[in-house]
Amino acid sequence: MKHAGGETTICGKPQKVVALEPKLLSMMLALDVQPFAYADTYLLRARQFDNPSQQIPYLGNFVTTQPINLGDRNNPSLEALTLLKPDLILGIKFQENQLLSAIAPTVLIDNTEETWQDNIQILAKALHREDNVQQVIDSHKQQLAEVRSKLAPLINTHPRVLNVVCSQSMDYIEISYSGDAVRLLEEIGFQSVLLQDVERKPGVRPVVTIETLSQLDADIIIVHTWLDHWNDESTYNVPLEKLQQKWAKNPLLHNSRAWKEGRVYFVDHRVWGVIGGPMADSLILEQLPTLLLSPAKSKSNSRTTKKISATCTRLSD
């Protein structure tokens, strides 16, 4: 079969499947395939994910196995992979390494040029799950249509959305031009606010200063932030309120119309920018009406979603 890394021959139906990135795990789970081993964005200092619901934020709620831990997605352990002898390795194009295909058949996807709807077709073929794909896509379309209907009045009056990726210290700020969350908002009907004179293309996320940020006109601002440090011994809880308080103390940011109207929202970048795929889209769609339609005030939504089980049902029924 052809994929972003070339061509790979897969013999039989893979049983021991490795995912080297959250986006791949998201698509695997939507196709009702459990991981044999996994590499996450945060480094877990344990041999395996023996309590995945606590050790793998969000996606771990849907993992029923105890995957072997392969370390950081940017540097997965080739030694562990060699010892595991998997049937199939799933990775992202940036992880391309000839050593992977020497260990096991390897299939790569391109998450910058292609949508998850395109990539899940590739994974489904590799996993012998082609029959599951249309159900996943139809479920997504149904949920998207429901949210689009709920948000239609807001889109008519406040269509312009600025997606900002911001560190907790506020020393790193960028404008998100692409990615599943940006595309999802545009599919709902929102318009992305972009910088002038900066070409919009996959992977482009211009870094800006607070001064530049304060001058961008938007009806709604969605601020993506992340947890600086986390390990399996602590509770995964992004301090959204702390970043909100820092914004409230910065007078430059008060110039924006979105802030004055109370339409600045703080969300977890892991869901909105890292996980991707059908599982993240479903979580975002679950969150959006509550996030955007509650009484207007600058707020954070630490309840990413409490209806995860319902979301899982939609994806897998």
Secondary structure, 3 states (H helix, E strand, C coil): CEECCEECCCCCCCCCEEECCHHHHHHHHHCCCCCCEEEECCCCCCCECCCHHHHCCCHHHHCCCCCEEEEECCCCCHHHHHHHCCCEEEEEHHHCCHHHHHHCCEEEECCCCCCHHHHHHHHHHHHCCHHHHHHHHHHHHHHHHHHHHHHHHHHHHCCEEEEEEECCCCCCEEECCCCHHHHHHHHHCCEECCCCCCCCCCCCCCECCHHHHHCCCCCEEEEEECCCCCCCCCCCCCCHHHHHHHHHCCHHHHHCHHHHCCCEEEEEHHHHHHHCHHHHHHHHHHHHHHHHHCCCCCEECCCCCCCHHHHHHHHHC
